[in-house]
Amino acid sequence: MEQQFKTNIKCGGCITTVTPFLNAVVGEHSWKVDTAVPEKVLTISNGAVTADKVIEAVKQAGFKAEQF
C-alpha cells in the first residue's frame, strides 16, 4: 500500500539531502519525490513503514512532510 505526503522537497539537491534519511527508514528504491507538482509529493511504496517514521525521517533531513 502506497502512502503519499506533501513536502517542501523542491529540487534535486533537496532529494540528495533527504536520501540517506529515507533510505535508512524506508529502504532504497521504496520512495520517490515528484518535484514537478506544487505539493512536491513524496510517495512511499513500503507499506510496512508508519507515516510517523517517514515524517520524522524527512524532519531530521531538515524538511517538512504531512500525509495526504
Secondary structure, DSSP 8 states (H G I E B T S, - for coil): --EEEEE---SHHHHHHHHHHHHHHT-TTSEEEETTSTT-EEEE--TTS-HHHHHHHHHHTT--EEE-
